[in-house]
Amino acid sequence: MNLIKNGCFQTPNITVPPYRNNNHPNWNEFIPKPAVAPWTTSAPTFELWHDPTVVNNRPPCYSAPPCKQNCEILSRSATMAPLLQADVWQTVNTKVGYAYTFSFCHTPRPGYKSILTVSINGITVGVFNENGKTPAFKTFKWQKYVVTFIAAMTSTKFNFHDQAVNLPTGGAGAHIDNVALVLKSNTKPLSWSLPTY
């Protein structure tokens, strides 16, 4: 059972594609924070993308299967607020001493660089420096990351942050999707060599 709620960012469902980027139709929308709870962000709103999304006349972008929507980390407000290097996170109840598997899919936005940094309870577990500006990078290229760990606390915070700088006004960056946390066993591991977060 996935302990992360709304790991595919399917709620709320985006049904009407707004027009952005010089009247090219994009299926993305700025969503008020409460609508995406229990996810939280330091940005004014969440930026969710629905399949398919077209960016600057590139081929359509699709979410990581089996999801139909995804979240862009570097969000901005609908009023073109200054660029925000936003955090997106969710805190989950966990059992101290038990093993969990945490996984997610990530990709840079086509045409932009991203440095996605992922942490568990403030400890960095992954840094993904990816260049979506390369000529071959025309659409999303999802990659999956998996880490198994021992829970150190009764609540565990999973945080995503993009460190990229010099992005265009308005913001663009890493996309995440299909986020999952699964209890690996109902018994405490006795001899597993796993990190503790």
N, C-alpha and C positions, 0 to 999 in steps of 0.2 A: 504494500500500500504506500502510495506517495504521500509523505508528510508535508511537502510543500503545497500550499494552496494556490490554485490558478497558475500552475507551472508553465502552461502554454499561453498564458495571457489572453485567454479566450473571453474573459469577462472584463469589461463589457464588450459585447459584439459590435464591431464597426460595420454598419450596413450601407452607409452612403459615402461614396468616395468624394472628398472635397477636391478642389482644383488648386494645385500649387506649382511652383517652378515654371512660370510663364505659361500657364494654362495647360500644362501636361497633367493628365489625371493621375493622382496618387491616392492610393487607399491607405492613408495614414491620418491619424487624428490626435489632437491634444486632449487628454482625458483628465478630469479632476482627480486629485489624489484619493478621496474616499471611495471612488468607483472601482479602484483596483486593489483595495485592501484585501488581505493583510500585507500586500506589498507596500513599501514606503519609498519615497524618493526625496532627495534634497532639492530637486528642481521644482519650479512652480506647478508643473503638471507632468503626467506620464505621456510619452509619445509611443503610441501603439501603431503597428503596421499590419494591415490585412492583406491576404493574398488576392490577386497578385498586385505588387506595387511597382510602378514604373518611375525611374529616376533619370532625368536628363536624357531621355530618348534611348536608354539602355534596355536590354531585354528584361522581361518581367522578373521580379524578385519574389521568391516563395519562402514561407516559413519552414522551419525544420520539421520533417514528418514526425508524428502525425498532426502537428499543430497547424492552425490556419491563421494565427496572428503571432506577432513577436514584439519585443520591446527594444527600442533604441535607447542606449544609456545616456548619451549627451543630448538631453532634452532642452527645449527652449519654450518660452511662453508663446501663445498665439499672437501676441502683440510685438513680436520681434525683440524680445528682451536681450540683453547682452549674453554672450556665450556662457553657459554654465557647464562646468565639469561635474556632472551630477553623480550622486551615489544612488543606487537602487538596492534595496535590501528587504529581507524577510527574516523574522525571528521565530524559531520553532521550539516547542517543548521537546526535550531529549532526556534520556536516562543516563545518568553518570556511570561511566565504566562500560557502556555497551557500544558495540560497533555499528557504524552507519556507513552507507555508500551515498555520496553526493555526486550528482552529475548534471551537466547542462550542455547545450549546444551554443556555439558562438561564431560570429562572422563579422568582418568589417563591412561598413557600407561601401558599395562600389564608388570609386572615385575619391575615397578619403582614407587617411591613415587612422589607425586606432591602436591604443596600448591598453588593453583590457586588463585590469588587476582585480583578482578575486580573493576574498579573505573569509575565513571562518573564525568568528570570535576575535577579530582583529589581527589574526595571523595570516599572512599572505600564503596562499596555496597555489597560485598560478598567475603568471604574467604573460600575456599574449600580444606581442608586438607584430601587428599585421598591416600590410600595405595594400589597401584597396585601390591605389592609384596605378598599379601596374597595368599595362595594356591588355593583358589577358583577363583581368578581373572585371568582368562585365555584369555579373549578377552575384547574388549571395553564394558563398561557398562555406556551408556549415561544417564545423568540426565539433566532435564530442569530446568532452573532458570528464574524467571520472577519478574520484579520490575516495578511499576508504579510511576511516579514522575512528578513534575512540572519543566519545563525548566526555568533556571535562566538567560540564555544567548542566543544570536542569533546563536551561534555555540556550539555544545556539543561534547566533546571528550569521547569516550568509549575505555578504556584501559584494556588489559589483561596482566598479569605478573605472572610468576611462581617463588615463593620464595624458592623452594626446594634446598637443598644443598647436598653435598657429592654424586652427581650423577656421573656415569662413564664418562670417557673422551669421548667427542663427544656430550654429552647432550641427555636428554630425559625428557619428562615431560607431562604437561597437554595438552589435545587436545580440541579444540573448534570447533563448527559447528552450522549451522542453526541460525546465529545471526540475530536478527530482531529488528527494531524500528518502532513503529506504532503510529501515532497521534490518541489519544483516542477520541477526539471530536473537531469539528471546532469552538467551543465556549470555552471561558475561564471558568474553574470550579469556582463556587462561594462558595461552602461549603465543598469541598472534603478535607479530612485530609490526605495530601500526602507530602512526603519529596520534597524538592526543591534542585536541583543540577544545 
